[in-house]
Amino acid sequence: MKKINLKVNGVDYSVEIEEDVRLLDVLRNQLRLTGTKEGCGEGECGACTIIMDGVTVNSCMVMAFQAEGKEIITIEGMATKSGLHPIQRAFLEEGAVQCGFCIPGMVLSAKALLDKNLTPNREEIREAISGNLCRCTGYNKIVDAIDKASKYMGKEGDVNGI
Amino acid sequence: MEYKIVGHNILRVDGLAKVTGKATYPEDLYMEGMLYGKTLRSIKTHAYITVDTKEAEKIDGVIKIFTHKDIPHNYYGVLFKDHEVFCSKKVRRIGDPIAFVVAITEKIAEKAIKAITVEYDEIESVFDPVDAMKEDAPLIHDRSNILYHYKLRRGNIEEAFQQCSVIVENQYKTSMVDHAFLQPEAGLAYMEGDTVVVCAATQYPHFDQLEISEALNIPQEKVKIINPAVGGAFGGREDITLQIHLALATWVIGKPVKTVYSREESFVAHSKRHPMIMNYKTGADANGKLLAMEANIIGDTGAYASWAINIMRKAGVHATGPYEIPNVKVDSYAVYTNNPFAGAMRGFGAAQVPIAHEQQMDMLAEKLKIDPITFRLNNCFKLGSTTATGQVLEESVPLIQCIEAVRHKLNSKANDTEGV
């Protein structure tokens, strides 16, 4: 057993871990942040995408001890008390959600993109979600949603909730 | 009349839960004191088996190992009961379930799986459905490998082919496809009084209830299925995977049991799209009217039937495509092999045949020196058409408008490009 300290969605945690567990296991099984999904366990599908120190990572490919001292954002950290994040709102409005299993990862990949580039073109949006597989939508509505979110965020200038 | 939904932009009812990560898929369920289940699966395509669980049972933390000896009625299946819950004498494909280990942690269950010895006495396998149809082919089940033959006869193809100016004859093959729904199979079962509750993502909760009650030999009222959020299915969750295993374990042990498949296990656990071998002969007269079509379609259903009958019937019914052909002969077959089993997947048998009938149309048009769109318009279904099965189409048949719209878009796009 080993103890790690990490910040998730603005909250400090100190967690006892077995040394061979992945960050994904800590988030899901120990912190019960089950919005982060496991689709393949080998970094191909992006369902377990989170943001760690500002960069998207597949949490199935990160050992838990590597998260020591890191700042993490999961899907549970997107909405605020005042409402949905504009990205979440746009996904809902554009009908970008079907089975929903890829959506947490998609939303976080979209956030990582829009935090750096508030006016992406459709090619840049596709590039940003190229590590996230969706088996239902065919991606077009997801791209539409991220495009719409970029306009919301540009107009409102408030990325932390509406 | 004012519609409340049609014509309005509405939000999906489960959308909010899904964009916030709150939607609960079966692997998101946890219970106090729950145990973990893991499935031991066949690594051979066709073999008699002898299973020894003694060493595995001695491992600290193993609660129980279930095999065919523990299941009252060891069979299930959507059409035929040709699956065993746990293989008793022989395995018919890679991935056939042999045992289910229940332990206090997932790691211990994995260790126990490795400690079970399975002796495989291999039998000749057959992977090509054409070979499997031969009389001397190894039998997958205790009956012919040909489990279904659909026949469609209309008019007289021999006479009609003699009147044709052009005939094209080709073989087409489609491959096996996995649904690859994003959420691998997972489930949690627990007791609620004397009722066993199974939470699993399924396309068929009422049928799961029936299959579990039959396999466990308990009344249907003692089985409750809860279908939480389903992470995609596309037909791949129509057949049972872990539902009976979880129900049995919880029913016997009395404690909650959870199982989550890896992606790799998901691939071997559920059905596939039927690969088809399609032999087509299609003929038309000099004016570009279709006169005759003959098709022989062989569907590889792998080790189990699943929905093979319905799927190969549908492939046969749709074999002409959306075209009026007065003389038609179709034979479609579902055949057992030792491949992964095939079942429902988007289109349900209707998705494979267009690969064949549309390429036939293109080749006939080329031979006739007719534009392929015009050739289709000359032959396609419209109001009042009779299909090869004798159905008269009396309702909406907007195919001509659809093809015209495509032609218009294609032409305007071509002009745009030329303009640039």
Boltz contact constraints between the chains, C-beta under 6 A:
constraints:
  - contact:
      token1: [A, 34]
      token2: [B, 28]
      max_distance: 6.0
  - contact:
      token1: [A, 35]
      token2: [B, 21]
      max_distance: 6.0
  - contact:
      token1: [A, 39]
      token2: [B, 182]
      max_distance: 6.0
  - contact:
      token1: [A, 40]
      token2: [B, 263]
      max_distance: 6.0
  - contact:
      token1: [A, 41]
      token2: [B, 262]
      max_distance: 6.0
  - contact:
      token1: [A, 47]
      token2: [B, 182]
      max_distance: 6.0
  - contact:
      token1: [A, 75]
      token2: [B, 21]
      max_distance: 6.0
  - contact:
      token1: [A, 76]
      token2: [B, 21]
      max_distance: 6.0
  - contact:
      token1: [A, 79]
      token2: [B, 20]
      max_distance: 6.0
  - contact:
      token1: [A, 88]
      token2: [B, 19]
      max_distance: 6.0
  - contact:
      token1: [A, 91]
      token2: [B, 19]
      max_distance: 6.0
  - contact:
      token1: [A, 92]
      token2: [B, 11]
      max_distance: 6.0
  - contact:
      token1: [A, 92]
      token2: [B, 15]
      max_distance: 6.0
  - contact:
      token1: [A, 92]
      token2: [B, 19]
      max_distance: 6.0
  - contact:
      token1: [A, 97]
      token2: [B, 15]
      max_distance: 6.0
  - contact:
      token1: [A, 97]
      token2: [B, 18]
      max_distance: 6.0
  - contact:
      token1: [A, 99]
      token2: [B, 231]
      max_distance: 6.0
  - contact:
      token1: [A, 99]
      token2: [B, 232]
      max_distance: 6.0
  - contact:
      token1: [A, 100]
      token2: [B, 18]
      max_distance: 6.0
  - contact:
      token1: [A, 100]
      token2: [B, 23]
      max_distance: 6.0
  - contact:
      token1: [A, 101]
      token2: [B, 182]
      max_distance: 6.0
  - contact:
      token1: [A, 101]
      token2: [B, 183]
      max_distance: 6.0
  - contact:
      token1: [A, 101]
      token2: [B, 231]
      max_distance: 6.0
  - contact:
      token1: [A, 102]
      token2: [B, 182]
      max_distance: 6.0
  - contact:
      token1: [A, 103]
      token2: [B, 18]
      max_distance: 6.0
  - contact:
      token1: [A, 103]
      token2: [B, 19]
      max_distance: 6.0
  - contact:
      token1: [A, 104]
      token2: [B, 21]
      max_distance: 6.0
  - contact:
      token1: [A, 135]
      token2: [B, 180]
      max_distance: 6.0
  - contact:
      token1: [A, 135]
      token2: [B, 181]
      max_distance: 6.0
  - contact:
      token1: [A, 135]
      token2: [B, 182]
      max_distance: 6.0
  - contact:
      token1: [A, 135]
      token2: [B, 232]
      max_distance: 6.0
  - contact:
      token1: [A, 136]
      token2: [B, 232]
      max_distance: 6.0
